[in-house]
Amino acid sequence: MDWARLADEVAVRDGLTEGMIAIDGRSGSGKSTFGAELVRALADRGRSSVLVSTDDFATWDQPAAWWPEMERDVIRAFERRHDYVYHPRIWVDGAPQVGPSVWLRWKPILIIEGVTSARRTVFDRLTTAYWIDGPSAAERLERTVARDGEASRAHLAAWQQFEDGWFAVDETRDRCRVLGSAEL
């Protein structure tokens, strides 16, 4: 996937200038890469954005229940045009802990990237929501293991099962603009 080219096309085609954008999809599909490239493509066009990842909040035991923290510290701050201050999770010896404060300046485009970012409860406030179609579950598992390490394989496989249930109930993909290999 040529993420840079896709991000350039999306930035031009969708005319993103202000608002809240979600990039959702299954683990290992390319959401983080696309998000980073979209920030770059927007900056190349003089548009300021900030990227926040759901990985800063989610844990193996709390894959989705952390949303009130995202709502309070990031989304409401964006809506009030205030800077974002939140506490990402850090991993110490394989266990999540609340990390030190992160402070990000408010920008007119907020991009929330990660699994559950386009969930039903926030969808009506999003300017745009993208779903990244990725490869097969086996291929995505290998991508995430390569990223996170072999010791995480069992957690990542369980995470994929969580995603199956979450996306079936939330019907996230049906509400999003689907991006994938057909875009290129």
ZASEBA-149523 format. One record per residue: x, y, z of N, C-alpha, C in turn. Coordinates in Angstrom, 1 decimal. Atoms other than C-alpha are relative to their C-alpha. Layout:
X;Y;Z;X;Y;Z;X;Y;Z
...
This chain:
0.8;-1.2;0.0;0.0;0.0;0.0;0.9;1.2;0.0
-0.7;-1.3;0.0;1.3;3.4;-0.9;-0.8;1.0;0.8
0.7;-0.8;-1.0;0.1;5.2;2.2;0.2;1.5;-0.3
-0.2;-1.4;0.3;1.7;8.5;1.2;-0.9;0.5;-1.2
0.9;-0.4;1.1;-0.1;8.6;-2.1;-1.5;0.1;0.3
1.4;0.1;-0.4;-3.4;7.6;-0.6;-0.3;1.2;0.9
0.3;-1.1;-0.9;-3.1;10.3;2.1;0.0;1.3;-0.8
0.1;-1.2;0.9;-2.3;12.9;-0.6;-1.3;0.1;-0.7
1.2;0.0;0.8;-5.3;11.9;-2.6;-1.2;0.3;0.9
1.1;-0.3;-1.0;-7.6;12.0;0.5;0.0;1.4;0.4
-0.1;-1.4;-0.4;-6.3;15.4;1.6;-0.6;0.9;-1.0
0.5;-0.8;1.1;-7.1;16.8;-1.8;-1.5;-0.2;-0.2
1.4;0.4;0.4;-10.3;14.9;-2.6;-1.0;0.5;1.1
0.9;-0.3;-1.1;-11.9;15.4;0.8;0.0;1.4;0.5
-0.1;-1.4;-0.4;-10.8;19.0;1.3;0.0;0.2;1.5
0.0;-0.1;-1.4;-10.0;18.5;4.9;0.6;1.3;0.5
-0.5;-1.2;-0.5;-9.6;21.9;6.6;-0.3;0.2;1.5
0.4;-0.1;-1.4;-11.3;21.6;10.0;-0.9;-1.1;0.4
0.9;1.0;-0.5;-13.0;19.0;12.1;0.7;-1.2;0.6
-0.5;1.2;-0.7;-12.6;15.7;13.8;-0.1;-1.2;-0.9
-0.1;1.1;1.0;-11.5;12.7;11.7;0.4;-1.2;0.8
-0.4;1.2;-0.6;-11.4;9.1;12.8;0.6;-0.9;-1.1
-0.5;1.0;0.9;-9.3;6.4;11.2;-0.1;-1.3;0.7
0.3;1.2;-0.7;-10.6;3.0;12.2;0.3;-1.2;-0.9
-0.3;1.2;0.7;-10.1;-0.6;11.2;0.6;-1.0;0.9
-0.6;1.1;-0.9;-8.6;-3.9;12.5;1.5;0.3;0.2
-1.4;-0.2;-0.3;-5.2;-4.1;14.1;0.8;-0.5;-1.2
-0.9;0.4;1.1;-2.4;-4.4;11.6;-0.4;0.4;-1.4
0.5;-0.4;1.4;-4.4;-2.8;8.7;0.8;1.1;-0.6
-0.8;-1.1;0.5;-2.2;0.3;8.4;-0.6;1.3;0.5
0.6;-1.3;-0.5;-4.2;2.9;10.4;1.0;1.0;0.5
-1.0;-0.9;-0.6;-1.2;4.3;12.2;0.9;0.7;-1.1
-0.8;-0.5;1.1;0.8;4.6;9.0;-0.8;1.0;-0.8
0.9;-0.9;0.8;-2.1;6.2;7.1;-0.2;1.3;0.8
0.2;-1.2;-0.8;-2.7;8.6;10.0;1.2;0.9;0.0
-1.2;-0.8;0.0;0.9;9.8;10.1;0.2;0.6;-1.4
-0.1;-0.5;1.3;0.9;10.2;6.3;-1.1;1.1;-0.3
1.0;-1.0;0.2;-2.4;12.1;6.4;0.4;1.4;0.7
-0.5;-1.2;-0.7;-0.9;14.6;9.0;1.0;0.7;-0.9
-1.1;-0.6;0.9;2.1;15.1;6.6;-0.7;0.6;-1.3
0.7;-0.5;1.2;-0.2;15.5;3.5;-0.7;1.3;0.3
0.7;-1.3;-0.3;-2.3;18.1;5.3;1.0;1.1;0.3
-1.0;-1.1;-0.2;0.8;20.0;6.5;0.6;0.5;-1.3
-0.5;-0.4;1.3;2.1;20.0;2.9;-0.9;1.0;-0.7
1.0;-0.9;0.5;-1.1;21.9;2.1;-0.3;1.1;0.9
0.2;-1.1;-1.0;-0.8;24.3;5.0;-1.1;-0.2;1.0
1.1;0.3;-0.9;-3.4;22.6;7.1;0.5;-0.6;1.3
-0.5;0.4;-1.3;-2.7;22.1;10.8;-0.8;-1.1;0.6
0.8;1.1;-0.7;-3.7;18.8;12.5;0.8;-0.6;1.1
-0.7;0.7;-1.0;-2.9;16.8;15.5;-0.6;-1.4;0.0
0.3;1.4;0.1;-2.9;13.0;15.7;0.0;-0.6;1.4
0.0;0.7;-1.3;-4.0;11.1;18.8;-0.4;-1.5;-0.3
0.2;1.4;0.2;-3.9;7.3;18.9;-0.8;-0.7;1.1
0.7;0.8;-1.0;-6.3;5.0;20.7;0.9;-0.9;0.8
-1.0;0.8;-0.7;-3.2;3.0;21.6;0.5;0.7;1.3
-0.4;-0.7;-1.2;-2.5;5.7;24.1;-0.9;-0.2;1.2
1.0;0.2;-1.1;-5.6;4.6;26.1;-0.3;-1.5;0.2
0.4;1.4;-0.1;-6.4;1.0;25.3;1.0;-0.9;0.6
-0.9;1.0;-0.6;-5.0;-2.0;27.2;-0.6;-1.3;-0.4
0.5;1.4;0.3;-5.3;-5.8;26.8;-1.4;-0.2;0.8
1.2;0.3;-0.8;-7.9;-5.8;29.6;-1.1;1.0;-0.2
1.0;-1.0;0.3;-9.7;-2.6;28.6;0.1;0.5;-1.4
-0.2;-0.4;1.4;-9.8;-2.6;24.8;-0.9;1.1;-0.5
0.9;-1.0;0.5;-12.7;-0.2;24.6;-0.6;0.9;1.1
0.7;-0.7;-1.1;-14.0;0.9;28.1;0.7;1.3;0.4
-0.7;-1.3;-0.3;-11.4;3.8;28.3;-0.6;1.2;-0.7
0.5;-1.1;0.8;-13.5;5.9;25.9;-0.4;1.3;0.8
0.4;-1.2;-0.7;-14.8;8.3;28.6;1.3;0.9;0.2
-1.2;-0.8;-0.1;-11.2;9.4;29.1;0.4;0.8;-1.3
-0.3;-0.6;1.3;-10.7;10.1;25.4;-1.0;1.2;-0.2
1.0;-1.0;0.2;-14.0;12.0;25.4;0.3;1.2;0.9
-0.2;-1.1;-0.9;-13.1;14.1;28.4;1.3;0.8;-0.3
-1.3;-0.7;0.1;-9.4;14.9;27.7;0.3;0.4;-1.4
-0.4;-0.3;1.4;-9.3;15.0;23.9;-1.2;0.6;-0.8
1.1;-0.5;0.8;-12.7;15.3;22.2;-0.6;1.3;0.5
0.6;-1.2;-0.5;-14.3;17.8;24.5;1.0;1.2;-0.1
-1.0;-1.0;0.1;-11.0;19.8;24.5;0.0;0.6;-1.5
0.0;-0.5;1.4;-11.1;19.9;20.7;-1.3;0.8;-0.3
1.3;-0.8;0.3;-14.8;21.0;20.6;0.0;1.4;0.7
0.0;-1.3;-0.6;-14.0;23.8;23.0;1.2;0.9;-0.5
-1.2;-0.6;0.6;-10.8;24.7;21.0;1.1;0.2;1.1
-1.0;0.0;-1.1;-8.6;24.0;24.1;1.1;-1.0;-0.4
-1.1;0.9;0.1;-5.2;22.3;24.1;-0.4;-1.4;0.6
0.3;1.4;-0.5;-5.3;18.5;24.8;1.1;-0.3;1.1
-0.9;0.5;-1.0;-3.8;17.2;28.0;-0.6;-1.4;0.4
0.4;1.3;-0.4;-4.0;13.5;28.6;1.2;-0.9;0.5
-1.1;0.9;-0.6;-2.1;10.6;30.2;0.0;-1.3;-0.8
-0.1;1.2;0.8;-1.1;7.9;27.7;0.4;-1.2;0.9
-0.5;1.2;-0.7;-0.6;4.3;28.9;1.5;-0.2;-0.4
-1.4;0.5;0.3;3.0;3.2;29.2;0.0;-1.4;0.5
-0.1;1.4;-0.4;4.0;-0.4;29.5;1.3;-0.3;0.7
-1.2;0.3;-0.9;6.3;-1.5;32.3;-0.1;-1.5;0.3
0.0;1.5;-0.2;7.2;-5.2;32.3;-1.3;-0.6;-0.4
1.2;0.6;0.6;4.2;-6.0;30.1;-1.3;0.4;0.6
1.3;-0.4;-0.6;1.7;-4.2;32.3;-0.2;1.5;-0.2
0.3;-1.4;0.3;0.0;-0.9;31.5;-0.1;0.8;1.3
0.1;-1.0;-1.1;0.4;2.1;33.8;-0.4;1.4;-0.6
0.3;-1.4;0.5;-0.9;5.7;33.5;1.3;0.7;-0.1
-1.3;-0.7;0.2;2.0;7.7;32.1;-0.1;1.5;0.3
0.0;-1.4;-0.2;3.0;11.3;32.4;-0.9;0.7;-1.0
0.8;-0.8;0.8;0.9;14.1;31.0;0.6;0.3;-1.4
-0.3;-0.5;1.3;1.0;14.8;27.3;-0.8;1.2;-0.3
0.7;-1.2;0.3;0.2;18.3;26.2;0.2;0.3;-1.5
0.0;-0.3;1.4;-0.7;19.0;22.6;-0.8;1.3;-0.3
0.6;-1.3;0.3;-1.6;22.4;21.2;-1.3;-0.3;-0.9
1.2;0.1;0.8;-5.1;22.7;19.7;0.3;0.3;-1.5
-0.1;-0.3;1.4;-5.2;22.5;15.9;-1.4;-0.2;-0.6
1.3;0.0;0.5;-8.2;22.9;13.6;-0.5;-1.4;-0.5
0.4;1.4;0.4;-8.1;19.2;12.5;0.6;-1.0;1.1
-0.3;1.1;-0.9;-8.1;16.4;15.1;-0.2;-1.3;-0.7
0.1;1.3;0.6;-7.3;13.0;13.8;0.1;-1.0;1.2
-0.1;1.0;-0.9;-8.1;10.1;16.1;0.1;-1.3;-0.7
-0.4;1.2;0.7;-6.5;6.9;14.9;0.0;-1.2;0.9
0.0;1.2;-0.7;-7.1;3.4;16.1;-1.3;-0.8;0.1
1.1;0.9;-0.1;-9.4;0.5;16.8;-1.1;0.7;0.9
1.2;-0.6;-0.7;-12.9;1.9;18.0;0.0;1.5;-0.2
0.0;-1.5;0.1;-12.1;5.5;17.0;-1.2;0.6;-0.7
1.2;-0.4;0.7;-15.2;5.7;14.7;-1.2;-0.6;0.6
1.1;0.7;-0.7;-17.4;4.1;17.3;-1.3;0.7;-0.1
1.4;-0.6;0.2;-21.2;4.7;17.1;-0.2;1.2;0.9
0.2;-1.1;-1.0;-21.1;7.0;20.2;0.6;1.3;-0.4
-0.7;-1.2;0.4;-18.9;9.6;18.5;-0.3;0.3;-1.4
0.0;-0.2;1.4;-19.8;9.2;14.9;-0.7;1.2;-0.5
0.7;-1.2;0.5;-22.3;12.0;14.6;0.7;1.3;0.2
-0.9;-1.2;-0.2;-19.6;14.5;15.8;1.2;0.0;-0.9
-1.2;0.1;0.9;-17.0;13.3;13.2;-0.3;0.7;-1.3
0.1;-0.6;1.3;-16.4;15.3;10.1;0.1;-1.0;-1.1
-0.2;1.1;0.9;-15.1;12.2;8.3;0.5;-1.2;0.8
-0.5;1.2;-0.6;-14.5;8.6;9.3;0.5;-0.9;-1.1
-0.6;0.9;0.9;-12.2;6.3;7.4;0.2;-1.4;0.6
-0.2;1.4;-0.4;-12.1;2.5;7.6;1.2;-0.5;-0.9
-1.1;0.5;0.7;-8.8;1.0;6.6;-0.2;-1.5;-0.2
0.1;1.4;0.3;-9.3;-2.4;4.9;1.4;-0.6;0.0
-1.3;0.6;0.0;-6.3;-4.6;5.6;0.0;-1.4;-0.6
-0.1;1.4;0.5;-5.1;-8.0;4.6;-0.7;-1.0;0.9
0.6;1.1;-0.8;-6.2;-11.3;6.1;0.4;0.1;1.5
-0.3;0.0;-1.4;-6.3;-11.9;9.8;1.4;-0.5;0.3
-1.4;0.6;-0.3;-3.2;-14.1;9.7;1.1;1.0;-0.4
-1.0;-0.9;0.4;-1.3;-11.5;7.8;0.1;1.2;1.0
0.0;-1.1;-0.9;-2.4;-8.7;10.1;0.6;-0.4;1.4
-0.6;0.5;-1.2;-1.4;-10.9;13.1;1.5;0.1;-0.1
-1.5;0.0;0.2;2.1;-11.3;11.7;0.5;1.4;0.0
-0.4;-1.4;0.0;2.3;-7.5;11.1;0.1;0.5;1.5
0.0;-0.6;-1.3;1.4;-6.7;14.7;1.0;-0.7;0.9
-1.1;0.7;-0.7;3.7;-9.4;16.1;1.3;0.5;-0.3
-1.2;-0.6;0.4;6.5;-8.0;14.1;0.2;1.4;0.7
-0.1;-1.4;-0.7;5.7;-4.5;15.6;0.2;-0.1;1.5
0.1;0.0;-1.5;5.0;-5.5;19.2;0.8;-1.1;0.6
-0.9;1.0;-0.5;7.2;-8.6;19.6;-0.8;-1.4;0.2
0.6;1.4;-0.1;6.6;-12.4;19.8;-0.7;-0.2;1.3
0.6;0.2;-1.3;5.8;-12.2;23.5;-1.5;0.5;0.1
1.3;-0.6;0.0;2.6;-10.3;22.6;-1.0;-0.8;-0.9
0.8;0.7;1.0;1.3;-12.9;20.1;-1.4;-0.4;0.6
1.3;0.5;-0.5;-1.4;-14.4;22.4;-0.9;1.1;0.3
0.8;-1.1;-0.2;-2.6;-11.0;23.4;-0.5;0.6;-1.3
0.4;-0.6;1.3;-2.7;-9.8;19.8;-1.1;-0.9;-0.7
1.1;0.9;0.5;-4.7;-13.0;18.8;-1.3;0.2;0.7
1.2;-0.3;-0.8;-7.1;-12.3;21.6;-0.6;1.3;-0.4
0.4;-1.3;0.5;-7.3;-8.7;20.4;-0.8;-0.1;-1.3
0.8;0.2;1.2;-8.4;-9.8;17.0;-1.4;-0.6;0.2
1.3;0.5;-0.4;-11.2;-11.8;18.6;-0.9;1.1;0.5
0.8;-1.1;-0.5;-12.3;-8.7;20.5;-0.5;0.8;-1.2
0.4;-0.8;1.1;-12.3;-6.8;17.2;-1.1;-0.6;-0.8
1.1;0.7;0.7;-14.5;-9.4;15.5;-1.3;0.3;0.7
1.2;-0.3;-0.7;-17.1;-8.9;18.2;-0.4;1.4;0.0
0.3;-1.4;0.0;-16.8;-5.2;18.5;-0.5;0.5;-1.3
0.5;-0.6;1.3;-17.1;-4.4;14.8;-1.3;-0.6;-0.4
1.2;0.6;0.4;-19.9;-6.9;14.4;-1.2;0.7;0.7
1.1;-0.6;-0.8;-22.0;-5.2;17.1;-0.1;1.5;-0.4
0.0;-1.4;0.3;-20.9;-1.6;16.4;-0.3;0.4;-1.5
0.2;-0.1;1.4;-21.1;-2.0;12.6;0.8;1.3;-0.5
-0.8;-1.2;0.3;-18.3;0.6;12.3;0.3;0.1;-1.5
-0.4;-0.1;1.4;-17.2;-0.2;8.8;-1.1;0.5;-0.9
1.2;-0.5;0.8;-20.7;0.4;7.4;-0.2;1.5;0.0
0.2;-1.4;-0.1;-20.6;4.0;8.5;1.2;0.8;-0.5
-1.2;-0.7;0.4;-17.1;4.8;7.3;0.3;0.0;-1.5
-0.5;0.0;1.4;-15.5;5.7;4.0;1.1;-1.0;0.0
-0.9;1.1;0.0;-13.6;2.5;3.2;1.2;0.3;-0.9
-1.2;-0.2;0.7;-10.0;2.9;2.1;0.8;-1.3;0.0
-0.8;1.2;0.1;-7.8;0.0;0.9;0.6;-0.1;-1.3
-0.7;0.2;1.2;-6.1;-1.5;-2.0;-0.7;0.5;-1.3
0.8;-0.5;1.1;-9.0;-0.5;-4.3;0.2;1.5;-0.3
-0.2;-1.5;0.1;-8.1;3.2;-3.7;1.3;0.3;-0.9
-1.2;-0.3;0.8;-4.7;2.8;-5.5;-0.1;-0.5;-1.4
